[in-house]
Amino acid sequence: QVHVVESGGGLVQAGVSLILSCTASGRTSMIYDMGWFRHAPGRELESVAGITWSGGTTYYADSVKGRFTISRDNAKNTMYLQMNSLKPEDTAVYYCATAMSRSEFIARRYDYWGQGTQVTVSS
């Protein structure tokens, strides 16, 4: 089993940057990849970005390409999401999740989820 905890959310103005962190514990050696997802009111869960734990392959949703950067620090079992040029439409609860096998960054293939951290971007 793997336990993940997100941190770094908050209330910010449009245009600024924010960085989210996700730290995993437990059977971290079995992690295949990790991902960031977000859920805004009235909208479906969206896959924002993902990264494989060993090879560093990344994925980004079109809506965040060029603005968000995902990275990982295997030694710290931590994944980061650097969010630049934030927009009001980025407002959502952001979740971190881990997959113990190849997920192709599809939400239903992720095994363990954090509690989420709220990001609110004001205009």
N, C-alpha and C positions, 0 to 999 in steps of 0.2 A: 504494500500500500504506500501511496505517496500523499503527503499533505502539502498544500500550497497556500501561501499567504501573499496577498497583494498589498501594496502601499503606494502612496504618492499622489492620490487623487486630491481634488480640491476645486475651489471656485476661482476661475481666472477670467481675464478679459480676452476678447478676441485678439488674435495676433501674437499672443505670447506663447512661451514654451512650457512644457511640463514633462516630467519623466516619471514613469511608473516602474515599479520594481515588483518582482515575483520571486519569492524564495521557496524552494522545494526542500522537503525533508522526508526521511523514510527511505524507501528503496529507490533512491535517485539513480543508482547505476543501471536501472532497468528502463529509464526514460528514453523514449525514441525521439520525440519532439515535444515542443511546448508552443503554446499559442495564446494570443490575446483575442478576446471576443468582446463585443459590446452589445448592450441592450438598451435601446431608447424607448421611452413610453410610446405605445402605439405602433411600434415597429418590431420586426422579427430580430432574433439574435443574428448578429453579423460577425463573420470572421474578419478580423482586422489585420492581423499579421501572425506569422508563425515562423519557427526556426527549428531545424533538426539539431539534436543535441550533439551529434558527433561530426557531421559534415558541414554544418553551418549553412545549409540550404535555407533560403528564406522565401517567404510569401508575403505579399501585401495586397490588400483590397485596392481596387482602382481609386476609391474615394480618399485613400491616405497616401498613395504613392507620391514620393517626392517631398512629403511633409513628415512622415513618421519613419523611424528607424528602429528595428528590433535587433537586439544583441544578447549575448549570453556570456556568463562567466562560469565555466564549469567548475572551477575550483571552489566557487562560493555557492554553487547550485542555484544561481540567480539569473533571471532573465529580465531584460529591461525593455521599455518602450519609450523612446525619445519622441515626443510629440511637439512639432514646431508649427508655427503659423496656425494655431488652433482656431477653429470656426465654431459658431453656435451649433451647427449641425453635428459637431463632435460630442456634444453633450450626451452622456449615457453612463450607465454602470458598466465598468470595464472588468472583465473576468479573465483570470489566468487559468490555463488548463494544461494538463500533461497527458500525453498519449504513450502507452507502453508498447505500441506497435505502429507501423506506418499509418499515418492518418490522412495524408494528402491534405492536411489542414481543414478537414471537414469536422464540424462540431460534434456530430453524433459518434465520431470515432475516438473522441477524447474520453479518458477514463476518470480523471480526478480534476475537480474544479475548486477554485477558491470561492470566498464569500463575495468578492467583488469590491470595487472601490469607485465611488462616484466622482465623475468629472463633469463639471458644469462650466460652460463657456458663455459668458455674457457678451452681448453685442455693444 
